[in-house]
Amino acid sequence: MSAGRHRVHGPVAQTDQETLARLLLQVARQLEAEDGRVATQERITRVAVGTVPGCRHAAMSLVRAQGPIRTVAATDELPERVDEVQYRTGQGPCLQAIETQVPYRTGDLATEERWPDFAKAAVEETGVRSMLSFRLFVREDTIGALNLYSCEVEAFDHRSFALGALLAGHAALAMVAAREKEHARDLDRALESSRDIGVAMGILMAGRRLSRDAAFEELRRTSQQLNTKLRTVAEFVAATGALPRRPLAPRLEAERRV
């Protein structure tokens, strides 16, 4: 089999426009509803199974610059086992899609010649026969792939590819959006924590006539001695005007993390 026959380029399916529009709107709403990267990644794999014809299992793999590739979400155990074979052998449609930026489809791994080590082991160890892999453009230092699997031969047709490609595009956008949301939340938490610590330092400086450095050192030392987060200690000082003498109850800690 020649590699060119299995590399898929451009739109290859004629789909009903109204049905496709409704489907993409549904996908966009499902992905937008998730909060955080982990939840978004897991939702993407579930949407793939429910959206792409022939897809019975799905997974997402990511690789950071100078780092190893890893599976970050999967619908079940089978994709993780298949991916482990790819990482172990250094072969497979997922790895090649990431490397070449071209989607890859295989209809029967039992007769696949492009990735012989991976194909043989994957069939023997997992029973998977068909795969469809799309590169995900996440951000400059992180790329990945959306991988679809089936234990049936020739499970993915041209319509599967068309819908899978559209889903991959939505997935990349959703992951970028989720990352930006998390970044904004982290900034908010950092600012809030900084304000709490500043208020506590002011109280200690005024009440004990400490320098700014000395006040912060008191907070830090108390945090270490009580094995309590610095922000939690600062919140206690802001609320009571004094340093805590014992670790805060777990219930109070939990309330402060909400």
ChimeraX attribute file (.defattr): number of C-alpha atoms within 10 A of each C-alpha:
attribute: neighborCount
match mode: 1-to-1
recipient: residues
	/A:1	9
	/A:2	9
	/A:3	10
	/A:4	7
	/A:5	9
	/A:6	14
	/A:7	14
	/A:8	16
	/A:9	10
	/A:10	10
	/A:11	13
	/A:12	14
	/A:13	13
	/A:14	9
	/A:15	12
	/A:16	8
	/A:17	9
	/A:18	9
	/A:19	10
	/A:20	13
	/A:21	12
	/A:22	11
	/A:23	15
	/A:24	17
	/A:25	11
	/A:26	14
	/A:27	22
	/A:28	16
	/A:29	11
	/A:30	15
	/A:31	23
	/A:32	16
	/A:33	13
	/A:34	17
	/A:35	14
	/A:36	17
	/A:37	19
	/A:38	14
	/A:39	15
	/A:40	23
	/A:41	24
	/A:42	19
	/A:43	20
	/A:44	29
	/A:45	24
	/A:46	19
	/A:47	18
	/A:48	26
	/A:49	18
	/A:50	14
	/A:51	18
	/A:52	21
	/A:53	17
	/A:54	23
	/A:55	23
	/A:56	20
	/A:57	24
	/A:58	28
	/A:59	29
	/A:60	28
	/A:61	23
	/A:62	20
	/A:63	17
	/A:64	14
	/A:65	10
	/A:66	8
	/A:67	10
	/A:68	9
	/A:69	18
	/A:70	16
	/A:71	19
	/A:72	16
	/A:73	23
	/A:74	23
	/A:75	20
	/A:76	14
	/A:77	12
	/A:78	21
	/A:79	24
	/A:80	22
	/A:81	15
	/A:82	23
	/A:83	25
	/A:84	16
	/A:85	21
	/A:86	21
	/A:87	17
	/A:88	11
	/A:89	15
	/A:90	13
	/A:91	18
	/A:92	25
	/A:93	27
	/A:94	26
	/A:95	22
	/A:96	19
	/A:97	23
	/A:98	23
	/A:99	12
	/A:100	10
	/A:101	14
	/A:102	17
	/A:103	25
	/A:104	25
	/A:105	24
	/A:106	25
	/A:107	19
	/A:108	19
	/A:109	25
	/A:110	19
	/A:111	13
	/A:112	18
	/A:113	14
	/A:114	17
	/A:115	16
	/A:116	16
	/A:117	17
	/A:118	25
	/A:119	27
	/A:120	17
	/A:121	18
	/A:122	22
	/A:123	17
	/A:124	11
	/A:125	13
	/A:126	16
	/A:127	17
	/A:128	24
	/A:129	22
	/A:130	23
	/A:131	28
	/A:132	28
	/A:133	29
	/A:134	29
	/A:135	29
	/A:136	25
	/A:137	20
	/A:138	20
	/A:139	14
	/A:140	8
	/A:141	11
	/A:142	15
	/A:143	19
	/A:144	26
	/A:145	30
	/A:146	32
	/A:147	29
	/A:148	28
	/A:149	24
	/A:150	23
	/A:151	20
	/A:152	17
	/A:153	16
	/A:154	16
	/A:155	20
	/A:156	23
	/A:157	16
	/A:158	14
	/A:159	17
	/A:160	19
	/A:161	25
	/A:162	18
	/A:163	22
	/A:164	25
	/A:165	22
	/A:166	16
	/A:167	24
	/A:168	21
	/A:169	17
	/A:170	18
	/A:171	28
	/A:172	22
	/A:173	19
	/A:174	24
	/A:175	24
	/A:176	14
	/A:177	19
	/A:178	22
	/A:179	19
	/A:180	14
	/A:181	15
	/A:182	14
	/A:183	13
	/A:184	12
	/A:185	12
	/A:186	12
	/A:187	12
	/A:188	12
	/A:189	12
	/A:190	13
	/A:191	12
	/A:192	13
	/A:193	17
	/A:194	14
	/A:195	15
	/A:196	21
	/A:197	23
	/A:198	16
	/A:199	17
	/A:200	27
	/A:201	25
	/A:202	20
	/A:203	20
	/A:204	23
	/A:205	17
	/A:206	12
	/A:207	11
	/A:208	11
	/A:209	12
	/A:210	16
	/A:211	14
	/A:212	13
	/A:213	10
	/A:214	15
	/A:215	22
	/A:216	21
	/A:217	13
	/A:218	14
	/A:219	23
	/A:220	17
	/A:221	13
	/A:222	21
	/A:223	20
	/A:224	11
	/A:225	11
	/A:226	15
	/A:227	13
	/A:228	17
	/A:229	17
	/A:230	20
	/A:231	22
	/A:232	22
	/A:233	26
	/A:234	30
	/A:235	20
	/A:236	17
	/A:237	22
	/A:238	20
	/A:239	11
	/A:240	12
	/A:241	14
	/A:242	15
	/A:243	18
	/A:244	18
	/A:245	9
	/A:246	11
	/A:247	17
	/A:248	17
	/A:249	8
	/A:250	9
	/A:251	8
	/A:252	11
	/A:253	15
	/A:254	10
	/A:255	8
	/A:256	11
	/A:257	8
	/A:258	5
